[in-house]
């Protein structure tokens, strides 16, 4: 049993039609507030980590997105968590205990949902014990039941009763056996989620000869084994279509989805279409340019191109004239690359490339900041001294690269969702020409457009974290892409962090994307203490920007002469002491003076010893932090894991 409409994604950015929370001058929330938000699912007893992986799920049953800022979740003990973010229409969102700190007792609990003004909108309570990996979920009949199929971020599912065969054997009083016919009750198990990397976007028709509202379509191609597409999703970034029923996609076949089914309208001006599997992984992605009326954008021999031969549900084809046109274009591009013309867009800086209109052929040089498959299998980022930019390949064709490689790129300029990028057609469009040993991130405090696409460093206190997003107190937003394997458990609210990542700017958001856990440093509090101690004893003129103490060369000679003076004075004191020891009355006078001053000397000595101890303790703490890696949840291969604060869809097996 499952709710009819669902999506595995949740929008964290406001849309034009969403419900927002207004406040008065004293920040008191002002209604009316949405009444379409419901408590949907609770997981009190995960088999992985209760302190991290318990979760509370909400569902927005309305037709508009709802801004959750100021909404509250509360348990029976009064523990309260203030929500943030936005839940899109007919979407689910789960908050994990690692973020909310709300503990769901295994023996019974009450959870309450409060609107921003404190009004109770919904509540649920359970009294019986919770088994491992069993969630308490809302059914379509508006009742709550236990299910052994937890579905955070997705519609609730309840296992149907297993197939049973009942045989009734009774005896009459006279000893004759009476046997009834076998009564068999069969129930259908819910479909399981299946995964494949062999499904690809194959053909698009953005501008048909007929009506855009009825005749547009998107085609998929299965290059591997048969796969059930239940739970898979198509999206253009603004609208999502989730396959809510079992749909078998045969090996080697093609499958077309009409706009009347998906609701995804393909812009004639061009946009990006993505295919997600049930675990929110991008399996295929294509960006198409300005559409040609009556032509489809088709993938033929690993190359996307426009064709007048429309082939929905069948293998893609192009005419001989179109083949010749492609070959001619490829030849022309090769000549242009080999012998660049003075008037051509070659040898440009990245900043200059980003200023060009879409469709311009360019050649430029950049340093690889992040590898393909980290953020996406379709793109990565490079930078030069002027700016940074995304390198995109619809066919995922890239040569072997390493971070720090200096590469020459030839491709066509493009823009997607406000972000400039360069599209390449094959791996040969990228040539490695060198390697740099280190890439120093640019330390930024505020956004500058020219810095987009570059490797930057930001610092701040963690203000909040939701899903894959972490917000710092200085308004910087960190986005944790799945391929980086960074979870929000690395961050703690109120903690000072320094993060290195690529600065990504789109029409929707400005974010810093770290590349790996090594890009996140959460020891800035200790560092700042050490810096304060250093500044107390080292003049600022001697402290370099990298925190290391430097001493001007001119002072070295002076320092050596000072040591010689101290040696001379010590020798004089020693000589005088020897003479004092030979005169009894003078010796007694000096001894009495030392005894009289011993108390004050002890205080000074004690403070000196304490300072040394504190410094030692600080060094030990630094060494401990450096030697102790950040703990992270290990995903077990034997049972589903519920990673904290990131979307998880359990892999369900039929029995």
Beta strands, then each sheet from edge to edge (+ up, - down):
strand 1: 22-23
strand 2: 29-30
strand 3: 37-43
strand 4: 55-60
strand 5: 66-67
strand 6: 72-75
strand 7: 80-82
strand 8: 86-87
strand 9: 92-96
strand 10: 109-114
strand 11: 120-126
strand 12: 135-138
strand 13: 144-147
strand 14: 164-166
strand 15: 169-171
strand 16: 177-179
strand 17: 183-185
strand 18: 199-205
strand 19: 217-222
strand 20: 227-228
strand 21: 233-235
strand 22: 240-242
strand 23: 248-249
strand 24: 254-258
strand 25: 271-276
strand 26: 282-288
strand 27: 296-300
strand 28: 303-307
strand 29: 345-348
strand 30: 361-370
strand 31: 379-383
strand 32: 388-392
strand 33: 405-416
strand 34: 419-423
strand 35: 430-435
strand 36: 442-443
strand 37: 455-466
strand 38: 469-472
strand 39: 477-479
strand 40: 496-505
strand 41: 510-513
strand 42: 520-521
sheet 1: 1+ 2-
sheet 2: 9+ 4- 3+ 12- 13+
sheet 3: 5+ 8-
sheet 4: 7+ 6- 10+ 11-
sheet 5: 14+ 17-
sheet 6: 15+ 16-
sheet 7: 24+ 19- 18+ 27- 28+
sheet 8: 20+ 23-
sheet 9: 22+ 21- 25+ 26-
sheet 10: 29+ 30+ 31- 32+ 34+ 33- 35+
sheet 11: 36+ 37+ 38- 39+
sheet 12: 36+ 37+ 40- 41+
sheet 13: 36+ 37+ 40- 42+
end
